[in-house]
């Protein structure tokens, strides 16, 4: 990975290296390294250790993500071998790790 100080020129150089088109591609900026409280703590809670449901906290090592939605593959995977079965569809009598 090539790391360099953040400048507008460095951002443009990175997007050029990736082959992104700044004018036509759908670029979004998101923040990664966050956590959202998913526990309903009620009205009386310890503010030091708990947060109300839906509260977003940013970790000390949070980071910025630039996504190019124009180049995201939306095609689902295809099983090109009909003989291949998923693990959950295999013979239930066969035990993992045992050879026949």
N, CA, C and O atoms as CSV, one atom per row, in Angstrom:
chain,resi,resn,atom,element,x,y,z
A,1,UNK,N,N,0.846,-1.170,0.000
A,1,UNK,CA,C,0.000,0.000,0.000
A,1,UNK,C,C,0.893,1.236,0.000
A,1,UNK,O,O,1.860,1.314,0.757
A,2,UNK,N,N,0.567,2.178,-0.837
A,2,UNK,CA,C,1.328,3.411,-0.938
A,2,UNK,C,C,0.684,4.443,-0.028
A,2,UNK,O,O,-0.431,4.889,-0.298
A,3,UNK,N,N,1.368,4.832,1.051
A,3,UNK,CA,C,0.819,5.825,1.969
A,3,UNK,C,C,1.516,7.151,1.749
A,3,UNK,O,O,2.727,7.213,1.537
A,4,UNK,N,N,0.732,8.201,1.805
A,4,UNK,CA,C,1.265,9.546,1.661
A,4,UNK,C,C,0.365,10.500,2.431
A,4,UNK,O,O,-0.771,10.161,2.765
A,5,UNK,N,N,0.871,11.681,2.708
A,5,UNK,CA,C,0.091,12.669,3.428
A,5,UNK,C,C,-1.154,13.019,2.624
A,5,UNK,O,O,-1.139,13.015,1.393
A,6,UNK,N,N,-2.238,13.322,3.349
A,6,UNK,CA,C,-3.475,13.653,2.658
A,6,UNK,C,C,-3.388,15.051,2.058
A,6,UNK,O,O,-3.156,16.035,2.760
A,7,UNK,N,N,-3.576,15.111,0.782
A,7,UNK,CA,C,-3.731,16.374,0.069
A,7,UNK,C,C,-4.751,16.114,-1.035
A,7,UNK,O,O,-5.034,14.963,-1.367
A,8,UNK,N,N,-5.282,17.148,-1.582
A,8,UNK,CA,C,-6.218,16.988,-2.687
A,8,UNK,C,C,-5.523,16.303,-3.865
A,8,UNK,O,O,-6.135,15.498,-4.568
A,9,UNK,N,N,-4.258,16.620,-4.076
A,9,UNK,CA,C,-3.501,15.990,-5.161
A,9,UNK,C,C,-3.327,14.491,-4.917
A,9,UNK,O,O,-3.400,13.697,-5.854
A,10,UNK,N,N,-3.094,14.100,-3.647
A,10,UNK,CA,C,-2.945,12.681,-3.318
A,10,UNK,C,C,-4.253,11.931,-3.563
A,10,UNK,O,O,-4.238,10.794,-4.035
A,11,UNK,N,N,-5.374,12.556,-3.246
A,11,UNK,CA,C,-6.678,11.943,-3.488
A,11,UNK,C,C,-6.913,11.750,-4.983
A,11,UNK,O,O,-7.369,10.690,-5.411
A,12,UNK,N,N,-6.605,12.761,-5.765
A,12,UNK,CA,C,-6.777,12.672,-7.223
A,12,UNK,C,C,-5.846,11.611,-7.802
A,12,UNK,O,O,-6.238,10.868,-8.701
A,13,UNK,N,N,-4.617,11.535,-7.295
A,13,UNK,CA,C,-3.671,10.523,-7.774
A,13,UNK,C,C,-4.176,9.116,-7.462
A,13,UNK,O,O,-4.055,8.217,-8.294
A,14,UNK,N,N,-4.741,8.917,-6.268
A,14,UNK,CA,C,-5.268,7.600,-5.895
A,14,UNK,C,C,-6.449,7.218,-6.781
A,14,UNK,O,O,-6.540,6.075,-7.229
A,15,UNK,N,N,-7.347,8.154,-7.037
A,15,UNK,CA,C,-8.505,7.862,-7.884
A,15,UNK,C,C,-8.080,7.606,-9.325
A,15,UNK,O,O,-8.694,6.792,-10.014
A,16,UNK,N,N,-7.057,8.279,-9.780
A,16,UNK,CA,C,-6.533,8.037,-11.126
A,16,UNK,C,C,-5.911,6.645,-11.207
A,16,UNK,O,O,-6.106,5.931,-12.190
A,17,UNK,N,N,-5.163,6.261,-10.171
A,17,UNK,CA,C,-4.533,4.936,-10.146
A,17,UNK,C,C,-5.587,3.824,-10.159
A,17,UNK,O,O,-5.352,2.749,-10.710
A,18,UNK,N,N,-6.737,4.085,-9.556
A,18,UNK,CA,C,-7.822,3.099,-9.530
A,18,UNK,C,C,-8.658,3.107,-10.802
A,18,UNK,O,O,-9.475,2.213,-11.022
A,19,UNK,N,N,-8.452,4.113,-11.633
A,19,UNK,CA,C,-9.227,4.202,-12.872
A,19,UNK,C,C,-10.625,4.764,-12.675
A,19,UNK,O,O,-11.510,4.522,-13.496
A,20,UNK,N,N,-10.836,5.517,-11.588
A,20,UNK,CA,C,-12.150,6.094,-11.318
A,20,UNK,C,C,-12.310,7.388,-12.108
A,20,UNK,O,O,-11.344,8.124,-12.311
A,21,UNK,N,N,-13.522,7.656,-12.546
A,21,UNK,CA,C,-13.832,8.896,-13.255
A,21,UNK,C,C,-14.573,9.816,-12.293
A,21,UNK,O,O,-15.704,9.535,-11.896
A,22,UNK,N,N,-13.929,10.909,-11.927
A,22,UNK,CA,C,-14.491,11.825,-10.923
A,22,UNK,C,C,-15.807,12.462,-11.363
A,22,UNK,O,O,-16.623,12.838,-10.522
A,23,UNK,N,N,-16.015,12.585,-12.655
A,23,UNK,CA,C,-17.207,13.296,-13.140
A,23,UNK,C,C,-18.419,12.400,-13.277
A,23,UNK,O,O,-19.545,12.857,-13.078
A,24,UNK,N,N,-18.216,11.126,-13.613
A,24,UNK,CA,C,-19.369,10.273,-13.895
A,24,UNK,C,C,-19.599,9.174,-12.862
A,24,UNK,O,O,-20.724,8.688,-12.746
A,25,UNK,N,N,-18.588,8.768,-12.115
A,25,UNK,CA,C,-18.765,7.706,-11.121
A,25,UNK,C,C,-19.510,8.238,-9.903
A,25,UNK,O,O,-19.384,9.407,-9.540
A,26,UNK,N,N,-20.290,7.353,-9.276
A,26,UNK,CA,C,-21.068,7.684,-8.081
A,26,UNK,C,C,-20.208,7.391,-6.851
A,26,UNK,O,O,-20.150,6.251,-6.390
A,27,UNK,N,N,-19.537,8.425,-6.318
A,27,UNK,CA,C,-18.663,8.279,-5.160
A,27,UNK,C,C,-19.386,8.732,-3.896
A,27,UNK,O,O,-20.075,9.752,-3.894
A,28,UNK,N,N,-19.219,7.952,-2.808
A,28,UNK,CA,C,-19.793,8.324,-1.514
A,28,UNK,C,C,-18.686,8.247,-0.464
A,28,UNK,O,O,-17.759,7.445,-0.579
A,29,UNK,N,N,-18.798,9.084,0.551
A,29,UNK,CA,C,-17.836,9.097,1.651
A,29,UNK,C,C,-18.567,8.640,2.905
A,29,UNK,O,O,-19.609,9.189,3.262
A,30,UNK,N,N,-18.011,7.625,3.575
A,30,UNK,CA,C,-18.605,7.087,4.801
A,30,UNK,C,C,-17.546,7.029,5.890
A,30,UNK,O,O,-16.350,7.121,5.610
A,31,UNK,N,N,-17.987,6.878,7.126
A,31,UNK,CA,C,-17.070,6.754,8.255
A,31,UNK,C,C,-17.134,5.318,8.752
A,31,UNK,O,O,-18.211,4.801,9.046
A,32,UNK,N,N,-15.972,4.676,8.844
A,32,UNK,CA,C,-15.881,3.326,9.376
A,32,UNK,C,C,-15.300,3.359,10.772
A,32,UNK,O,O,-14.800,4.392,11.216
A,33,UNK,N,N,-15.364,2.234,11.468
A,33,UNK,CA,C,-14.817,2.166,12.824
A,33,UNK,C,C,-15.726,2.826,13.832
A,33,UNK,O,O,-15.271,3.528,14.735
A,34,UNK,N,N,-17.032,2.594,13.669
A,34,UNK,CA,C,-18.000,3.144,14.613
A,34,UNK,C,C,-18.799,1.999,15.220
A,34,UNK,O,O,-18.772,0.873,14.724
A,35,UNK,N,N,-19.493,2.297,16.275
A,35,UNK,CA,C,-20.376,1.314,16.884
A,35,UNK,C,C,-21.686,1.990,17.259
A,35,UNK,O,O,-21.716,3.160,17.640
A,36,UNK,N,N,-22.763,1.230,17.143
A,36,UNK,CA,C,-24.083,1.750,17.470
A,36,UNK,C,C,-24.660,0.880,18.569
A,36,UNK,O,O,-24.668,-0.346,18.460
A,37,UNK,N,N,-25.142,1.510,19.626
A,37,UNK,CA,C,-25.742,0.772,20.731
A,37,UNK,C,C,-27.025,0.107,20.261
A,37,UNK,O,O,-27.886,0.751,19.661
A,38,UNK,N,N,-27.146,-1.185,20.536
A,38,UNK,CA,C,-28.338,-1.923,20.133
A,38,UNK,C,C,-29.106,-2.454,21.313
A,38,UNK,O,O,-29.987,-3.298,21.148
A,39,UNK,N,N,-28.792,-1.980,22.501
A,39,UNK,CA,C,-29.449,-2.484,23.708
A,39,UNK,C,C,-30.312,-1.386,24.308
A,39,UNK,O,O,-29.859,-0.260,24.514
A,40,UNK,N,N,-31.556,-1.731,24.584
A,40,UNK,CA,C,-32.457,-0.782,25.230
A,40,UNK,C,C,-32.152,-0.801,26.725
A,40,UNK,O,O,-32.473,-1.775,27.406
A,41,UNK,N,N,-31.539,0.258,27.241
A,41,UNK,CA,C,-31.101,0.298,28.636
A,41,UNK,C,C,-32.144,0.917,29.561
A,41,UNK,O,O,-31.932,0.992,30.772
A,42,UNK,N,N,-33.251,1.352,29.010
A,42,UNK,CA,C,-34.277,1.972,29.833
A,42,UNK,C,C,-33.935,3.411,30.166
A,42,UNK,O,O,-32.971,3.971,29.645
A,43,UNK,N,N,-34.725,3.994,31.026
A,43,UNK,CA,C,-34.520,5.407,31.361
A,43,UNK,C,C,-33.443,5.622,32.411
A,43,UNK,O,O,-32.815,6.680,32.445
A,44,UNK,N,N,-33.223,4.629,33.271
A,44,UNK,CA,C,-32.204,4.752,34.318
A,44,UNK,C,C,-31.048,3.837,33.943
A,44,UNK,O,O,-31.189,2.614,33.946
A,45,UNK,N,N,-29.901,4.433,33.618
A,45,UNK,CA,C,-28.747,3.646,33.213
A,45,UNK,C,C,-27.472,4.346,33.645
A,45,UNK,O,O,-27.482,5.540,33.943
A,46,UNK,N,N,-26.383,3.607,33.678
A,46,UNK,CA,C,-25.079,4.136,34.048
A,46,UNK,C,C,-24.458,4.778,32.810
A,46,UNK,O,O,-24.042,4.065,31.897
A,47,UNK,N,N,-24.387,6.092,32.760
A,47,UNK,CA,C,-23.908,6.816,31.581
A,47,UNK,C,C,-22.447,6.503,31.251
A,47,UNK,O,O,-22.030,6.649,30.102
A,48,UNK,N,N,-21.669,6.076,32.245
A,48,UNK,CA,C,-20.263,5.779,31.998
A,48,UNK,C,C,-20.104,4.507,31.159
A,48,UNK,O,O,-19.193,4.419,30.335
A,49,UNK,N,N,-20.985,3.523,31.364
A,49,UNK,CA,C,-20.815,2.220,30.729
A,49,UNK,C,C,-21.879,1.898,29.689
A,49,UNK,O,O,-21.675,1.005,28.866
A,50,UNK,N,N,-22.995,2.592,29.704
A,50,UNK,CA,C,-24.091,2.256,28.804
A,50,UNK,C,C,-24.524,3.467,28.000
A,50,UNK,O,O,-24.331,4.609,28.418
A,51,UNK,N,N,-25.114,3.203,26.837
A,51,UNK,CA,C,-25.631,4.260,25.978
A,51,UNK,C,C,-27.052,3.896,25.574
A,51,UNK,O,O,-27.368,2.716,25.423
A,52,UNK,N,N,-27.912,4.893,25.397
A,52,UNK,CA,C,-29.266,4.602,24.925
A,52,UNK,C,C,-29.226,3.952,23.538
A,52,UNK,O,O,-28.279,4.155,22.778
A,53,UNK,N,N,-30.238,3.185,23.222
A,53,UNK,CA,C,-30.295,2.464,21.946
A,53,UNK,C,C,-30.193,3.443,20.776
A,53,UNK,O,O,-30.828,4.498,20.772
A,54,UNK,N,N,-29.388,3.073,19.796
A,54,UNK,CA,C,-29.217,3.903,18.605
A,54,UNK,C,C,-28.121,4.951,18.712
A,54,UNK,O,O,-27.892,5.691,17.756
A,55,UNK,N,N,-27.438,5.035,19.849
A,55,UNK,CA,C,-26.364,6.014,20.016
A,55,UNK,C,C,-25.125,5.566,19.245
A,55,UNK,O,O,-24.680,4.430,19.410
A,56,UNK,N,N,-24.563,6.429,18.411
A,56,UNK,CA,C,-23.369,6.109,17.629
A,56,UNK,C,C,-22.136,6.667,18.337
A,56,UNK,O,O,-22.102,7.830,18.737
A,57,UNK,N,N,-21.122,5.807,18.482
A,57,UNK,CA,C,-19.842,6.212,19.055
A,57,UNK,C,C,-18.768,5.994,18.005
A,57,UNK,O,O,-18.788,4.998,17.282
A,58,UNK,N,N,-17.827,6.929,17.923
A,58,UNK,CA,C,-16.716,6.821,16.989
A,58,UNK,C,C,-15.494,6.310,17.742
A,58,UNK,O,O,-15.064,6.919,18.722
A,59,UNK,N,N,-14.937,5.199,17.286
A,59,UNK,CA,C,-13.750,4.635,17.911
A,59,UNK,C,C,-12.554,5.551,17.679
A,59,UNK,O,O,-12.565,6.367,16.757
A,60,UNK,N,N,-11.534,5.422,18.502
A,60,UNK,CA,C,-10.339,6.251,18.352
A,60,UNK,C,C,-9.631,5.977,17.031
A,60,UNK,O,O,-8.926,6.842,16.511
A,61,UNK,N,N,-9.817,4.777,16.488
A,61,UNK,CA,C,-9.175,4.433,15.220
A,61,UNK,C,C,-10.182,4.438,14.060
A,61,UNK,O,O,-10.036,3.674,13.106
A,62,UNK,N,N,-11.201,5.301,14.147
A,62,UNK,CA,C,-12.182,5.420,13.068
A,62,UNK,C,C,-11.476,5.863,11.790
A,62,UNK,O,O,-10.409,6.475,11.836
A,63,UNK,N,N,-12.081,5.547,10.661
A,63,UNK,CA,C,-11.446,5.848,9.385
A,63,UNK,C,C,-12.487,6.294,8.364
A,63,UNK,O,O,-13.688,6.093,8.545
A,64,UNK,N,N,-12.003,6.898,7.299
A,64,UNK,CA,C,-12.865,7.390,6.223
A,64,UNK,C,C,-12.814,6.393,5.074
A,64,UNK,O,O,-11.741,5.933,4.683
A,65,UNK,N,N,-13.989,6.065,4.536
A,65,UNK,CA,C,-14.086,5.130,3.420
A,65,UNK,C,C,-14.680,5.874,2.234
A,65,UNK,O,O,-15.725,6.513,2.355
A,66,UNK,N,N,-14.021,5.791,1.101
A,66,UNK,CA,C,-14.551,6.360,-0.139
A,66,UNK,C,C,-14.975,5.192,-1.010
A,66,UNK,O,O,-14.140,4.388,-1.425
A,67,UNK,N,N,-16.275,5.093,-1.292
A,67,UNK,CA,C,-16.809,3.988,-2.090
A,67,UNK,C,C,-17.187,4.486,-3.470
A,67,UNK,O,O,-17.717,5.586,-3.626
A,68,UNK,N,N,-16.910,3.666,-4.465
A,68,UNK,CA,C,-17.320,3.951,-5.832
A,68,UNK,C,C,-18.477,3.002,-6.139
A,68,UNK,O,O,-18.262,1.856,-6.533
A,69,UNK,N,N,-19.693,3.484,-5.957
A,69,UNK,CA,C,-20.876,2.653,-6.154
A,69,UNK,C,C,-21.099,2.307,-7.616
A,69,UNK,O,O,-21.827,1.361,-7.918
A,70,UNK,N,N,-20.494,3.047,-8.521
A,70,UNK,CA,C,-20.637,2.759,-9.950
A,70,UNK,C,C,-19.924,1.475,-10.341
A,70,UNK,O,O,-20.256,0.867,-11.358
A,71,UNK,N,N,-18.959,1.061,-9.553
A,71,UNK,CA,C,-18.158,-0.113,-9.908
A,71,UNK,C,C,-18.386,-1.274,-8.950
A,71,UNK,O,O,-17.597,-2.219,-8.932
A,72,UNK,N,N,-19.438,-1.220,-8.164
A,72,UNK,CA,C,-19.766,-2.309,-7.259
A,72,UNK,C,C,-20.437,-3.425,-8.044
A,72,UNK,O,O,-21.434,-3.177,-8.721
A,73,UNK,N,N,-19.914,-4.657,-7.974
A,73,UNK,CA,C,-20.554,-5.747,-8.725
A,73,UNK,C,C,-21.862,-6.167,-8.051
A,73,UNK,O,O,-21.893,-6.447,-6.853
A,74,UNK,N,N,-22.917,-6.205,-8.825
A,74,UNK,CA,C,-24.216,-6.594,-8.287
A,74,UNK,C,C,-24.632,-7.987,-8.743
A,74,UNK,O,O,-25.705,-8.455,-8.363
A,75,UNK,N,N,-23.819,-8.655,-9.540
A,75,UNK,CA,C,-24.164,-9.980,-10.034
A,75,UNK,C,C,-23.964,-11.008,-8.921
A,75,UNK,O,O,-22.887,-11.076,-8.329
A,76,UNK,N,N,-24.990,-11.806,-8.634
A,76,UNK,CA,C,-24.827,-12.838,-7.604
A,76,UNK,C,C,-23.947,-13.978,-8.108
A,76,UNK,O,O,-23.784,-14.161,-9.314
A,77,UNK,N,N,-23.389,-14.731,-7.188
A,77,UNK,CA,C,-22.579,-15.872,-7.596
A,77,UNK,C,C,-23.472,-16.951,-8.205
A,77,UNK,O,O,-24.644,-17.072,-7.851
A,78,UNK,N,N,-22.909,-17.724,-9.117
A,78,UNK,CA,C,-23.657,-18.746,-9.832
A,78,UNK,C,C,-22.933,-20.074,-9.663
A,78,UNK,O,O,-21.716,-20.153,-9.826
A,79,UNK,N,N,-23.690,-21.115,-9.336
A,79,UNK,CA,C,-23.122,-22.455,-9.222
A,79,UNK,C,C,-23.040,-23.037,-10.621
A,79,UNK,O,O,-24.055,-23.430,-11.196
A,80,UNK,N,N,-21.824,-23.093,-11.173
A,80,UNK,CA,C,-21.651,-23.593,-12.526
A,80,UNK,C,C,-21.480,-25.110,-12.570
A,80,UNK,O,O,-21.333,-25.682,-13.651
A,81,UNK,N,N,-21.498,-25.767,-11.413
A,81,UNK,CA,C,-21.383,-27.223,-11.350
A,81,UNK,C,C,-22.584,-27.768,-10.587
A,81,UNK,O,O,-22.624,-27.683,-9.360
A,82,UNK,N,N,-23.578,-28.335,-11.306
A,82,UNK,CA,C,-24.794,-28.815,-10.621
A,82,UNK,C,C,-24.516,-29.953,-9.637
A,82,UNK,O,O,-25.335,-30.206,-8.752
A,83,UNK,N,N,-23.363,-30.654,-9.773
A,83,UNK,CA,C,-23.028,-31.736,-8.850
A,83,UNK,C,C,-22.553,-31.202,-7.499
A,83,UNK,O,O,-22.613,-31.906,-6.491
A,84,UNK,N,N,-22.083,-29.955,-7.483
A,84,UNK,CA,C,-21.594,-29.345,-6.249
A,84,UNK,C,C,-22.795,-28.956,-5.387
A,84,UNK,O,O,-23.707,-28.267,-5.846
A,85,UNK,N,N,-22.780,-29.399,-4.155
A,85,UNK,CA,C,-23.863,-29.079,-3.236
A,85,UNK,C,C,-23.310,-28.290,-2.062
A,85,UNK,O,O,-22.149,-28.446,-1.681
A,86,UNK,N,N,-24.150,-27.448,-1.501
A,86,UNK,CA,C,-23.764,-26.705,-0.315
A,86,UNK,C,C,-23.551,-27.648,0.848
A,86,UNK,O,O,-24.087,-28.757,0.852
A,87,UNK,N,N,-22.780,-27.229,1.833
A,87,UNK,CA,C,-22.472,-28.081,2.982
A,87,UNK,C,C,-23.743,-28.550,3.675
A,87,UNK,O,O,-23.824,-29.700,4.105
A,88,UNK,N,N,-24.730,-27.677,3.787
A,88,UNK,CA,C,-25.972,-28.025,4.480
A,88,UNK,C,C,-26.827,-29.008,3.688
A,88,UNK,O,O,-27.772,-29.570,4.242
A,89,UNK,N,N,-26.528,-29.232,2.415
A,89,UNK,CA,C,-27.288,-30.178,1.598
A,89,UNK,C,C,-26.586,-31.519,1.457
A,89,UNK,O,O,-27.131,-32.434,0.840
A,90,UNK,N,N,-25.392,-31.654,2.014
A,90,UNK,CA,C,-24.647,-32.901,1.901
A,90,UNK,C,C,-25.269,-33.975,2.776
A,90,UNK,O,O,-26.115,-33.687,3.623
A,91,UNK,N,N,-24.850,-35.203,2.571
A,91,UNK,CA,C,-25.381,-36.351,3.291
A,91,UNK,C,C,-25.180,-36.165,4.799
A,91,UNK,O,O,-24.055,-35.966,5.260
A,92,UNK,N,N,-26.265,-36.232,5.556
A,92,UNK,CA,C,-26.217,-36.001,7.000
A,92,UNK,C,C,-25.542,-37.150,7.731
A,92,UNK,O,O,-25.078,-36.959,8.855
A,93,UNK,N,N,-25.470,-38.352,7.128
A,93,UNK,CA,C,-24.859,-39.495,7.807
A,93,UNK,C,C,-23.341,-39.437,7.767
A,93,UNK,O,O,-22.672,-40.077,8.578
A,94,UNK,N,N,-22.795,-38.674,6.827
A,94,UNK,CA,C,-21.351,-38.550,6.717
A,94,UNK,C,C,-20.837,-37.607,7.797
A,94,UNK,O,O,-21.330,-36.484,7.911
A,95,UNK,N,N,-19.886,-38.022,8.569
A,95,UNK,CA,C,-19.353,-37.206,9.644
A,95,UNK,C,C,-18.085,-36.512,9.183
A,95,UNK,O,O,-17.254,-37.131,8.519
A,96,UNK,N,N,-17.915,-35.239,9.520
A,96,UNK,CA,C,-16.706,-34.519,9.111
A,96,UNK,C,C,-15.463,-35.153,9.701
A,96,UNK,O,O,-15.459,-35.566,10.861
A,97,UNK,N,N,-14.414,-35.231,8.907
A,97,UNK,CA,C,-13.139,-35.739,9.378
A,97,UNK,C,C,-12.962,-37.250,9.221
A,97,UNK,O,O,-11.852,-37.760,9.368
A,98,UNK,N,N,-14.043,-37.964,8.925
A,98,UNK,CA,C,-13.947,-39.416,8.754
A,98,UNK,C,C,-13.866,-39.758,7.280
A,98,UNK,O,O,-14.591,-39.193,6.462
A,99,UNK,N,N,-12.988,-40.681,6.946
A,99,UNK,CA,C,-12.888,-41.149,5.562
A,99,UNK,C,C,-13.550,-42.495,5.455
A,99,UNK,O,O,-13.586,-43.268,6.412
A,100,UNK,N,N,-14.071,-42.765,4.289
A,100,UNK,CA,C,-14.783,-44.032,4.105
A,100,UNK,C,C,-13.939,-45.057,3.427
A,100,UNK,O,O,-14.392,-46.178,3.199
